[in-house]
């Protein structure tokens, strides 16, 4: 593998994207069962070429050969979250450009007004159909991973943590809720599910914001009594599950959040 990576590095330094694409294709043909290579190719396509369709193609082909790789499933979800973040960031950049264009009035006002109108339709991109569509993709990846690894709470937690990395996105809470709905239904007594449920209260809330005290209070409420857990948890909770949830090893991950 070292020789392949040197070859890739050489092509990168030569700015030969066409050659690099050929190299990646040949490498993946010879090492199709190595999930880390599919992840590398997909990330390169998105981060260096800004080609989301190419990146998705690498991930999907990788899953055909490495469908039992948890890492590949989780990195596919991360790739989509990165793409969503880029779309939102671009929309905000366009919003700033629109504000500047309003301040700088040129003699060609009609053309400028047309540009301002065009930008206005894009600057609200975070709330458009496009964002809603792309936000559905990580949820679909989660559902696919669940079908492949039914009952594996560690994968659920990994997915949860990946979305938390992008908690500033407005759609992150909806994606997290999708994961939580499954976790609390399929594994209500699992320590991982319970800790994710507790953490959810403060995710996306800035610590210096006016809403943080209320969010922290909600987190503490979820800790106090079993009656504060969701109703289906109360019916399905196994004896001693809360004790297991609050075990030292489980809480280590929770305290890292705080």
Secondary structure as a PSIPRED ss2 file (coil, helix, strand):
# PSIPRED VFORMAT (PSIPRED V4.0)

   1 X C   1.000  0.000  0.000
   2 X H   0.000  1.000  0.000
   3 X H   0.000  1.000  0.000
   4 X H   0.000  1.000  0.000
   5 X H   0.000  1.000  0.000
   6 X H   0.000  1.000  0.000
   7 X H   0.000  1.000  0.000
   8 X H   0.000  1.000  0.000
   9 X H   0.000  1.000  0.000
  10 X H   0.000  1.000  0.000
  11 X H   0.000  1.000  0.000
  12 X H   0.000  1.000  0.000
  13 X H   0.000  1.000  0.000
  14 X C   1.000  0.000  0.000
  15 X C   1.000  0.000  0.000
  16 X C   1.000  0.000  0.000
  17 X H   0.000  1.000  0.000
  18 X H   0.000  1.000  0.000
  19 X H   0.000  1.000  0.000
  20 X H   0.000  1.000  0.000
  21 X H   0.000  1.000  0.000
  22 X H   0.000  1.000  0.000
  23 X H   0.000  1.000  0.000
  24 X H   0.000  1.000  0.000
  25 X H   0.000  1.000  0.000
  26 X H   0.000  1.000  0.000
  27 X H   0.000  1.000  0.000
  28 X H   0.000  1.000  0.000
  29 X H   0.000  1.000  0.000
  30 X H   0.000  1.000  0.000
  31 X C   1.000  0.000  0.000
  32 X C   1.000  0.000  0.000
  33 X C   1.000  0.000  0.000
  34 X C   1.000  0.000  0.000
  35 X H   0.000  1.000  0.000
  36 X H   0.000  1.000  0.000
  37 X H   0.000  1.000  0.000
  38 X H   0.000  1.000  0.000
  39 X H   0.000  1.000  0.000
  40 X H   0.000  1.000  0.000
  41 X H   0.000  1.000  0.000
  42 X H   0.000  1.000  0.000
  43 X H   0.000  1.000  0.000
  44 X H   0.000  1.000  0.000
  45 X H   0.000  1.000  0.000
  46 X H   0.000  1.000  0.000
  47 X H   0.000  1.000  0.000
  48 X C   1.000  0.000  0.000
  49 X C   1.000  0.000  0.000
  50 X C   1.000  0.000  0.000
  51 X C   1.000  0.000  0.000
  52 X H   0.000  1.000  0.000
  53 X H   0.000  1.000  0.000
  54 X H   0.000  1.000  0.000
  55 X H   0.000  1.000  0.000
  56 X H   0.000  1.000  0.000
  57 X H   0.000  1.000  0.000
  58 X H   0.000  1.000  0.000
  59 X H   0.000  1.000  0.000
  60 X H   0.000  1.000  0.000
  61 X H   0.000  1.000  0.000
  62 X H   0.000  1.000  0.000
  63 X H   0.000  1.000  0.000
  64 X H   0.000  1.000  0.000
  65 X H   0.000  1.000  0.000
  66 X C   1.000  0.000  0.000
  67 X C   1.000  0.000  0.000
  68 X C   1.000  0.000  0.000
  69 X C   1.000  0.000  0.000
  70 X H   0.000  1.000  0.000
  71 X H   0.000  1.000  0.000
  72 X H   0.000  1.000  0.000
  73 X H   0.000  1.000  0.000
  74 X H   0.000  1.000  0.000
  75 X H   0.000  1.000  0.000
  76 X H   0.000  1.000  0.000
  77 X H   0.000  1.000  0.000
  78 X H   0.000  1.000  0.000
  79 X H   0.000  1.000  0.000
  80 X H   0.000  1.000  0.000
  81 X H   0.000  1.000  0.000
  82 X H   0.000  1.000  0.000
  83 X H   0.000  1.000  0.000
  84 X H   0.000  1.000  0.000
  85 X H   0.000  1.000  0.000
  86 X H   0.000  1.000  0.000
  87 X H   0.000  1.000  0.000
  88 X H   0.000  1.000  0.000
  89 X H   0.000  1.000  0.000
  90 X H   0.000  1.000  0.000
  91 X H   0.000  1.000  0.000
  92 X H   0.000  1.000  0.000
  93 X H   0.000  1.000  0.000
  94 X H   0.000  1.000  0.000
  95 X H   0.000  1.000  0.000
  96 X H   0.000  1.000  0.000
  97 X H   0.000  1.000  0.000
  98 X H   0.000  1.000  0.000
  99 X H   0.000  1.000  0.000
 100 X H   0.000  1.000  0.000
 101 X H   0.000  1.000  0.000
 102 X H   0.000  1.000  0.000
 103 X H   0.000  1.000  0.000
 104 X C   1.000  0.000  0.000
 105 X C   1.000  0.000  0.000
 106 X C   1.000  0.000  0.000
 107 X C   1.000  0.000  0.000
 108 X C   1.000  0.000  0.000
 109 X H   0.000  1.000  0.000
 110 X H   0.000  1.000  0.000
 111 X H   0.000  1.000  0.000
 112 X H   0.000  1.000  0.000
 113 X H   0.000  1.000  0.000
 114 X H   0.000  1.000  0.000
 115 X H   0.000  1.000  0.000
 116 X H   0.000  1.000  0.000
 117 X H   0.000  1.000  0.000
 118 X H   0.000  1.000  0.000
 119 X H   0.000  1.000  0.000
 120 X H   0.000  1.000  0.000
 121 X H   0.000  1.000  0.000
 122 X H   0.000  1.000  0.000
 123 X H   0.000  1.000  0.000
 124 X C   1.000  0.000  0.000
 125 X H   0.000  1.000  0.000
 126 X H   0.000  1.000  0.000
 127 X H   0.000  1.000  0.000
 128 X C   1.000  0.000  0.000
 129 X H   0.000  1.000  0.000
 130 X H   0.000  1.000  0.000
 131 X H   0.000  1.000  0.000
 132 X H   0.000  1.000  0.000
 133 X H   0.000  1.000  0.000
 134 X H   0.000  1.000  0.000
 135 X H   0.000  1.000  0.000
 136 X H   0.000  1.000  0.000
 137 X H   0.000  1.000  0.000
 138 X H   0.000  1.000  0.000
 139 X H   0.000  1.000  0.000
 140 X H   0.000  1.000  0.000
 141 X H   0.000  1.000  0.000
 142 X H   0.000  1.000  0.000
 143 X H   0.000  1.000  0.000
 144 X H   0.000  1.000  0.000
 145 X H   0.000  1.000  0.000
 146 X H   0.000  1.000  0.000
 147 X H   0.000  1.000  0.000
 148 X H   0.000  1.000  0.000
 149 X C   1.000  0.000  0.000
 150 X C   1.000  0.000  0.000
 151 X C   1.000  0.000  0.000
 152 X C   1.000  0.000  0.000
 153 X H   0.000  1.000  0.000
 154 X H   0.000  1.000  0.000
 155 X H   0.000  1.000  0.000
 156 X H   0.000  1.000  0.000
 157 X H   0.000  1.000  0.000
 158 X H   0.000  1.000  0.000
 159 X H   0.000  1.000  0.000
 160 X H   0.000  1.000  0.000
 161 X H   0.000  1.000  0.000
 162 X H   0.000  1.000  0.000
 163 X H   0.000  1.000  0.000
 164 X H   0.000  1.000  0.000
 165 X C   1.000  0.000  0.000
 166 X C   1.000  0.000  0.000
 167 X C   1.000  0.000  0.000
 168 X C   1.000  0.000  0.000
 169 X C   1.000  0.000  0.000
 170 X C   1.000  0.000  0.000
 171 X C   1.000  0.000  0.000
 172 X H   0.000  1.000  0.000
 173 X H   0.000  1.000  0.000
 174 X H   0.000  1.000  0.000
 175 X H   0.000  1.000  0.000
 176 X H   0.000  1.000  0.000
 177 X H   0.000  1.000  0.000
 178 X H   0.000  1.000  0.000
 179 X H   0.000  1.000  0.000
 180 X H   0.000  1.000  0.000
 181 X H   0.000  1.000  0.000
 182 X H   0.000  1.000  0.000
 183 X H   0.000  1.000  0.000
 184 X H   0.000  1.000  0.000
 185 X H   0.000  1.000  0.000
 186 X H   0.000  1.000  0.000
 187 X C   1.000  0.000  0.000
 188 X C   1.000  0.000  0.000
 189 X C   1.000  0.000  0.000
 190 X C   1.000  0.000  0.000
 191 X H   0.000  1.000  0.000
 192 X H   0.000  1.000  0.000
 193 X H   0.000  1.000  0.000
 194 X H   0.000  1.000  0.000
 195 X H   0.000  1.000  0.000
 196 X H   0.000  1.000  0.000
 197 X H   0.000  1.000  0.000
 198 X H   0.000  1.000  0.000
 199 X H   0.000  1.000  0.000
 200 X C   1.000  0.000  0.000
 201 X C   1.000  0.000  0.000
 202 X C   1.000  0.000  0.000
 203 X C   1.000  0.000  0.000
 204 X C   1.000  0.000  0.000
 205 X C   1.000  0.000  0.000
 206 X C   1.000  0.000  0.000
 207 X C   1.000  0.000  0.000
 208 X C   1.000  0.000  0.000
 209 X C   1.000  0.000  0.000
 210 X C   1.000  0.000  0.000
 211 X C   1.000  0.000  0.000
 212 X H   0.000  1.000  0.000
 213 X H   0.000  1.000  0.000
 214 X H   0.000  1.000  0.000
 215 X H   0.000  1.000  0.000
 216 X H   0.000  1.000  0.000
 217 X H   0.000  1.000  0.000
 218 X H   0.000  1.000  0.000
 219 X H   0.000  1.000  0.000
 220 X H   0.000  1.000  0.000
 221 X H   0.000  1.000  0.000
 222 X H   0.000  1.000  0.000
 223 X H   0.000  1.000  0.000
 224 X H   0.000  1.000  0.000
 225 X C   1.000  0.000  0.000
 226 X H   0.000  1.000  0.000
 227 X H   0.000  1.000  0.000
 228 X H   0.000  1.000  0.000
 229 X C   1.000  0.000  0.000
 230 X C   1.000  0.000  0.000
 231 X H   0.000  1.000  0.000
 232 X H   0.000  1.000  0.000
 233 X H   0.000  1.000  0.000
 234 X H   0.000  1.000  0.000
 235 X H   0.000  1.000  0.000
 236 X H   0.000  1.000  0.000
 237 X C   1.000  0.000  0.000
 238 X C   1.000  0.000  0.000
 239 X C   1.000  0.000  0.000
 240 X C   1.000  0.000  0.000
 241 X H   0.000  1.000  0.000
 242 X H   0.000  1.000  0.000
 243 X H   0.000  1.000  0.000
 244 X H   0.000  1.000  0.000
 245 X H   0.000  1.000  0.000
 246 X C   1.000  0.000  0.000
 247 X C   1.000  0.000  0.000
 248 X H   0.000  1.000  0.000
 249 X H   0.000  1.000  0.000
 250 X H   0.000  1.000  0.000
 251 X H   0.000  1.000  0.000
 252 X H   0.000  1.000  0.000
 253 X H   0.000  1.000  0.000
 254 X H   0.000  1.000  0.000
 255 X H   0.000  1.000  0.000
 256 X H   0.000  1.000  0.000
 257 X H   0.000  1.000  0.000
 258 X C   1.000  0.000  0.000
